[in-house]
């Protein structure tokens, strides 16, 4: 959700565009993964030239080669010293650069060369970024997302079809799922409905854990306060109790029994093909999904589902708002730092908001009845660079109003409103990946995912969860917890 122009679907181009020799502009290599569908722009592309004319900076967009691993590619670049001028780090790469003294400190450069960015990002976010470095300096620009990105969603038309109200308790939710399974809410006469679903490794079913106050991010346990201190949610009693519930849903076929086999595209296809009643994802990306559903169910309506209550637990939607790394400049590219920040600041300037959202007419959008409408990306569409990842309720409302069909605007706003009411920023918001140094298996959640999947499908008994906790702590979890708690104390000291 960095921008509408550069989203998170798989791109079809690789490498980088060829940078020209142009004495009028400074050429800046921008490395970014997870680009939208399309091809990399060439130097004479209208989007490239529009920005160059206003900033004096011509961007040269680069990305991971087709089928390549982004983290591995970045680590190869670091090892070789062949780095871009500005990059969007993933998988903890920012900490690799920081620890190797390969990242450029931005404290003095940002106010001077990126004033819009500097003003828009709150002080709290800068403090969390500083807490992630050993010398307390700013080495990256953080992502800002002051509303919940993700939300539990449910098909209101399915609820209507089975004659049930929006569930408010876990018991009512289970009743809804049973009705979805048995009463043909999609109306095709086939027993093909999937009450709720998730993806491989048990990801993207956070709503089932949220009822128990488990901090989860795309199905991976996060860090929050349990028993008065910062802890990994994966080893808590809350998690154990949540797994009991998830296992029961799986046994009753209320949870998709292919959950642990579902790759992202399969999971998406099931929702798009009018087969799923309840899921967890990004409301801001609902437009294309709903359009696909409505080809089969024209009256389909999606609502935000409040977290069903469970006695004895305080459920919530996990929110991470500040601190995640978004952009950084390698020290070897210091001579281009001013230009790189000027380019970045273009995207944070509110005056450029319309262009950032819609791009070039005839390429990225068309005008229908006086209103700009984004065109669907295809393999031959040049990808417009997006560098803004700053979201508040106000900016999201504008985005919804400008990019969703008029009859869907209020629906999507309502989903965000429901999610916001249930959302809670976790204490581990902004936790640096450096706490995992030396313990890659703890960072990857592999051990957790193994025990989760085998317990849920019934291959292992619930008692194996206690074995998991012991193994997690003895294989590095105890040390990582100590580091995480030290970081949290450091963050608290900044805020005093």
C-alpha positions in Angstrom: 0.0 0.0 0.0 3.0 2.3 -0.6 0.9 4.1 -3.3 -1.7 3.0 -5.7 0.8 3.1 -8.5 3.3 0.8 -6.9 1.5 -1.8 -5.0 2.2 -5.4 -3.8 1.4 -7.7 -6.6 4.0 -9.6 -8.5 5.8 -7.6 -11.2 6.6 -9.0 -14.6 9.8 -7.2 -15.3 13.2 -7.5 -13.8 16.5 -5.7 -13.5 16.6 -2.0 -14.1 16.0 0.5 -16.8 19.1 1.8 -18.6 20.1 5.2 -17.2 20.9 7.8 -19.8 23.5 10.5 -19.7 21.6 13.7 -19.2 23.5 16.8 -18.0 20.3 18.5 -16.8 19.4 15.8 -14.2 21.0 13.8 -11.4 20.3 10.2 -12.0 19.4 8.3 -8.8 19.2 4.5 -8.7 16.2 3.4 -6.6 16.0 -0.2 -5.5 12.5 -1.4 -4.6 11.0 -4.9 -4.4 7.3 -6.0 -4.6 6.5 -3.8 -7.5 3.1 -3.7 -9.2 2.4 -5.5 -12.4 4.1 -4.0 -15.5 7.5 -3.2 -16.9 10.2 -1.0 -15.5 10.1 2.5 -17.0 12.7 3.8 -19.4 14.5 7.1 -19.0 12.1 8.9 -21.4 9.0 7.6 -19.7 6.5 10.4 -18.9 6.4 9.5 -15.2 10.2 9.7 -14.9 10.4 12.9 -16.8 7.5 14.6 -14.9 9.4 14.1 -11.6 12.7 15.0 -13.1 11.4 18.3 -14.4 10.2 19.3 -10.9 13.1 17.9 -8.8 16.1 17.8 -11.1 16.4 14.1 -10.2 15.8 11.4 -12.7 15.0 8.1 -11.1 16.2 4.7 -12.4 14.0 2.1 -10.9 15.6 -1.3 -10.1 14.2 -4.4 -8.6 14.9 -8.1 -7.9 15.3 -10.4 -10.8 12.4 -12.6 -11.7 12.1 -15.4 -9.2 14.9 -14.0 -7.1 14.8 -13.7 -3.3 14.7 -9.9 -2.3 16.6 -10.4 0.9 19.3 -12.6 -0.7 19.6 -10.1 -3.6 20.1 -7.2 -1.2 22.7 -9.1 0.9 24.6 -9.9 -2.3 24.6 -6.2 -3.2 25.9 -5.3 0.3 28.7 -8.0 0.1 29.8 -6.7 -3.4 29.5 -3.0 -2.5 27.4 -2.5 -5.6 24.5 -0.7 -4.0 21.8 1.6 -5.3 21.6 5.3 -4.2 18.5 4.8 -2.1 16.8 1.5 -1.3 13.7 0.1 0.5 15.1 -2.6 2.8 13.3 -5.8 3.6 14.0 -8.8 5.9 16.2 -6.9 8.3 18.7 -5.8 5.6 18.7 -2.3 7.2 20.3 -3.8 10.4 23.0 -5.5 8.3 24.0 -2.2 6.8 23.8 -0.4 10.1 25.9 -3.0 12.0 28.5 -2.9 9.2 28.7 0.9 9.2 27.3 0.9 5.7 24.3 3.1 6.3 24.3 6.9 6.0 23.1 8.8 9.1 20.3 11.1 8.0 19.8 13.3 11.1 21.3 16.5 9.6 20.3 15.7 6.0 16.6 15.2 6.4 15.6 18.6 7.7 17.7 20.3 5.0 16.9 18.2 1.9 13.6 16.6 2.8 11.6 19.2 4.8 8.2 17.9 3.9 9.1 14.4 5.0 10.8 15.6 8.1 7.7 17.6 9.2 5.1 14.9 8.4 6.7 12.1 10.3 6.0 12.4 14.1 8.7 12.8 16.7 7.7 9.5 18.2 8.5 7.7 15.0 12.0 9.3 14.8 12.6 8.3 18.4 11.8 4.6 17.6 14.1 4.7 14.6 16.8 6.1 16.8 16.2 3.3 19.3 17.0 0.8 16.6 20.6 1.9 16.2 23.5 1.5 18.6 24.5 5.2 18.4 21.0 6.6 18.5 21.1 8.1 15.0 18.5 8.0 12.2 19.6 5.6 9.5 16.2 5.1 7.8 12.9 6.7 7.0 10.1 4.8 8.7 6.8 3.7 7.3 3.8 5.6 9.0 0.4 3.9 9.2 -1.7 5.6 11.9 -4.7 3.5 11.2 -5.0 -0.3 11.2 -3.8 -1.7 7.9 -5.5 -5.1 8.3 -9.0 -6.0 9.4 -11.4 -9.0 9.8 -14.0 -8.9 7.1 -17.2 -10.8 6.5 -19.7 -11.2 3.7 -22.8 -9.3 4.9 -24.9 -10.8 2.0 -24.0 -14.3 3.3 -25.1 -13.3 6.8 -28.4 -12.1 5.2 -28.7 -15.3 3.3 -28.5 -17.5 6.4 -30.6 -15.1 8.5 -28.0 -14.2 11.1 -26.8 -10.9 12.5 -23.2 -9.8 12.7 -21.6 -12.0 15.4 -20.4 -10.2 18.6 -19.2 -13.2 20.6 -17.1 -16.3 19.7 -20.1 -18.5 20.2 -22.1 -16.4 17.7 -19.2 -16.4 15.3 -19.0 -20.2 15.4 -22.8 -20.4 14.7 -22.3 -18.1 11.7 -19.5 -20.3 10.4 -21.6 -23.4 10.7 -24.4 -21.7 8.8 -22.0 -20.6 6.1 -20.8 -24.3 5.8 -24.2 -25.9 5.7 -26.8 -23.4 4.3 -25.5 -22.6 0.8 -25.1 -18.8 1.3 -23.5 -18.3 -2.2 -26.7 -19.8 -3.7 -25.1 -22.0 -6.3 -26.6 -25.3 -5.0 -23.2 -26.8 -4.2 -21.6 -27.5 -0.8 -18.5 -25.5 -1.8 -18.6 -22.7 0.8 -15.5 -22.1 3.0 -16.6 -20.4 6.2 -13.1 -18.9 6.9 -9.7 -19.5 5.6 -5.9 -18.9 5.9 -2.7 -19.4 4.0 0.2 -21.8 4.2 2.1 -21.8 7.5 -1.0 -20.6 9.3 -0.7 -17.1 8.0 -3.5 -14.5 7.3 -6.0 -15.8 9.8 -5.1 -13.3 12.5 -8.8 -12.7 13.3 -9.0 -16.2 15.0 -6.1 -15.3 17.3 -7.1 -11.7 17.8 -10.1 -12.9 20.0 -7.6 -14.1 22.6 -5.5 -10.9 22.6 -2.7 -12.5 20.6 -0.5 -10.0 18.8 -0.2 -11.3 15.2 1.0 -9.7 11.9 0.0 -11.7 8.8 0.0 -14.9 10.9 3.3 -14.3 12.6 3.4 -13.7 16.4 4.5 -10.2 17.4 5.6 -8.7 20.7 3.3 -7.1 23.2 2.8 -6.8 27.0 1.9 -10.1 28.7 2.0 -10.5 32.5 3.4 -6.9 32.7 6.4 -7.3 30.4 7.2 -7.4 26.7 7.0 -11.0 25.4 6.7 -12.9 22.2 3.0 -13.7 21.7 3.8 -17.1 20.3 4.8 -18.6 23.7 2.0 -17.1 25.8 -1.0 -18.8 27.4 -3.1 -16.6 25.1 -1.6 -18.3 22.1 -2.1 -21.8 23.5 -5.8 -21.1 24.2 -6.2 -19.6 20.7 -4.7 -22.7 19.1 -7.3 -24.8 20.9 -10.0 -22.7 19.2 -8.4 -22.9 15.8 -7.9 -26.6 16.1 -11.6 -27.0 16.9 -12.6 -25.0 13.9 -10.3 -27.1 11.7 -11.8 -30.3 13.0 -15.3 -29.1 12.2 -14.3 -28.0 8.8 -15.2 -24.4 9.7 -11.6 -23.4 8.9 -10.6 -24.3 5.4 -8.9 -27.7 5.7 -6.5 -26.6 2.9 -5.3 -23.6 4.9 -1.8 -25.0 5.4 -1.5 -25.7 1.7 -3.0 -22.4 0.4 -0.4 -20.3 -1.4 -1.3 -16.6 -1.7 -2.8 -16.9 -5.2 -5.0 -19.9 -4.3 -6.2 -18.2 -1.1 -7.1 -15.1 -3.2 -8.8 -17.1 -5.8 -11.1 -18.8 -3.3 -12.2 -15.4 -1.9 -12.6 -13.9 -5.4 -14.6 -16.9 -6.6 -17.4 -16.3 -4.1 -16.4 -19.2 -1.8 -15.3 -17.6 1.4 -17.5 -16.0 4.1 -14.9 -14.5 6.5 -11.3 -13.5 6.1 -8.5 -11.2 7.2 -6.8 -8.8 4.9 -6.3 -5.2 3.8 -9.5 -3.1 3.3 -7.6 -0.6 1.2 -7.0 -3.3 -1.4 -10.6 -4.5 -1.5 -11.5 -2.8 -4.8 -10.3 -5.5 -7.2 -11.3 -8.3 -4.8 -14.9 -7.1 -4.6 -15.1 -6.6 -8.3 -14.1 -10.2 -8.9 -16.7 -11.4 -6.3 -19.4 -9.4 -7.8 -19.0 -11.0 -11.2 -20.5 -14.1 -9.5 -22.5 -12.4 -6.8 -23.6 -8.9 -8.0 -25.2 -8.0 -4.6 -22.1 -9.0 -2.6 -21.4 -6.7 0.4 -18.3 -6.9 2.6 -18.4 -5.5 6.1 -15.8 -5.1 8.8 -16.3 -7.7 11.6 -15.8 -6.5 15.1 -13.5 -8.9 17.0 -15.9 -11.5 18.7 -15.5 -11.4 22.4 -14.2 -14.3 24.5 -14.7 -14.3 28.2 -11.5 -13.7 30.1 -9.6 -12.1 27.1 -9.2 -8.7 25.7 -9.3 -9.1 21.9 -7.8 -6.6 19.5 -6.6 -6.0 15.9 -2.8 -5.7 15.9 -1.7 -2.3 14.7 1.9 -1.3 13.9 2.1 2.3 13.0 5.7 3.5 13.2 9.3 2.3 13.2 9.3 -0.1 10.3 12.1 0.8 7.9 10.9 2.2 4.6 13.9 4.0 2.9 17.6 4.2 3.6 20.7 5.5 1.8 23.9 3.4 1.7 27.0 5.2 2.9 28.8 4.5 -0.4 26.0 6.6 -2.1 26.6 9.6 0.1 27.5 11.8 -2.9 23.9 11.2 -4.2 22.3 11.7 -0.8 21.0 15.2 -1.4 19.4 14.2 -4.7 18.0 11.0 -3.3 16.3 12.9 -0.5 15.0 15.5 -2.8 13.4 12.8 -4.9 11.9 11.2 -1.7 10.7 14.6 -0.5 8.7 15.0 -3.8 6.5 12.1 -2.7 5.9 13.6 0.8 5.0 17.0 -0.5 1.2 17.3 -0.2 1.2 19.5 -3.3 2.1 16.4 -5.4 -0.6 14.1 -3.9 -2.8 13.9 -7.0 0.1 13.0 -9.3 1.4 10.4 -6.8 -2.0 8.7 -6.6 -3.0 8.8 -10.3 0.2 9.2 -12.3 0.1 9.9 -16.0 -3.2 10.2 -17.9 -3.6 7.5 -20.6 -0.9 5.3 -18.9 -2.0 5.0 -15.2 -5.4 6.7 -15.3 -8.2 7.9 -17.5 -10.7 10.7 -17.0 -14.4 9.6 -17.0 -17.1 12.2 -16.5 -14.5 14.6 -15.2 -13.1 12.1 -12.6 -9.8 10.4 -12.7 -10.0 6.6 -12.6 -7.0 4.3 -12.3 -6.4 1.9 -15.2 -5.7 -1.7 -14.4 -2.0 -2.5 -14.7 -0.9 -4.9 -17.4 2.4 -6.4 -18.5 3.2 -3.5 -20.8 2.3 -0.6 -18.5 5.4 1.3 -17.2 5.5 1.1 -13.4 5.3 4.5 -11.8 7.7 4.8 -8.8 5.9 5.1 -5.5 7.9 6.2 -2.4 5.2 7.5 -0.1 4.2 5.2 2.7 2.4 7.6 5.0 -1.2 6.9 6.1 -3.6 8.6 8.5 -7.4 8.4 8.6 -7.5 11.7 6.7 -5.2 10.5 3.9 -6.9 7.1 3.7 -10.4 8.7 3.4 -9.1 10.8 0.5 -7.6 7.7 -1.1 -10.9 5.8 -0.7 -12.9 8.7 -2.1 -10.7 9.1 -5.1 -10.0 5.5 -6.1 -13.1 3.4 -5.1 -16.4 3.4 -7.0 -18.9 5.9 -5.5 -21.1 3.0 -4.2 -18.2 1.4 -2.4 -16.7 4.4 -0.6 -18.8 4.3 2.5 -18.5 0.5 2.7 -14.7 0.7 2.8 -14.7 3.6 5.2 -17.0 1.6 7.5 -14.6 -1.4 7.5 -11.7 0.9 8.6 -14.0 2.4 11.3 -14.8 -1.0 12.7 -11.1 -2.1 12.6 -10.0 1.1 14.2 -12.4 0.7 17.1 -10.8 -2.8 17.8 -7.2 -1.8 17.0 -4.4 -1.5 19.5 -0.8 -0.5 18.8 1.3 -3.2 20.2 4.3 -2.5 22.5 6.6 -4.1 20.0 5.8 -1.6 17.3 9.1 -0.7 15.7 11.1 -3.6 17.3 14.4 -3.7 15.3 15.4 -6.9 13.6 18.8 -6.7 15.3 17.3 -8.4 18.4 17.3 -11.6 16.3 20.9 -11.4 15.4 22.4 -14.9 15.5 19.0 -16.6 15.8 17.5 -16.7 12.2 15.1 -19.5 13.0 13.6 -17.5 15.8 13.2 -14.5 13.4 11.6 -16.6 10.7 9.0 -18.1 13.1 9.8 -21.6 11.6 9.5 -23.4 14.9 6.2 -21.8 15.8 4.8 -22.5 12.4 5.8 -26.2 12.6 4.1 -26.7 15.9 1.0 -24.6 15.0 0.3 -26.5 11.8 0.8 -30.0 13.3 -1.3 -29.3 16.4 -4.1 -27.7 14.4 -4.4 -30.5 11.9 -4.4 -33.0 14.7 -1.0 -34.7 13.9 0.3 -33.6 17.3 -1.6 -33.3 20.6 -2.1 -29.9 22.3 0.5 -30.8 25.0 3.2 -30.4 22.4 2.7 -26.7 22.7 4.6 -26.8 26.0 7.5 -28.6 24.3 7.5 -25.8 21.7 7.8 -23.1 24.4 10.8 -25.0 25.9 12.5 -25.4 22.6 11.9 -21.8 21.6 13.5 -20.5 24.8 16.4 -22.9 24.7 17.2 -22.3 21.0 17.5 -18.5 21.4 14.1 -17.2 22.4 15.2 -16.4 25.9 18.1 -14.3 24.6 16.0 -12.6 22.0 13.4 -11.8 24.7 16.1 -10.2 26.8 17.2 -8.0 23.9 13.6 -7.1 23.1 12.9 -6.0 26.6 16.1 -3.9 26.7 15.0 -2.2 23.5 11.6 -1.5 24.9 13.1 0.1 28.0 15.2 2.3 25.6 12.1 3.4 23.7 10.4 4.2 27.0 13.4 6.4 28.0 13.0 8.4 24.8 9.4 9.1 25.5 9.9 10.4 29.1 
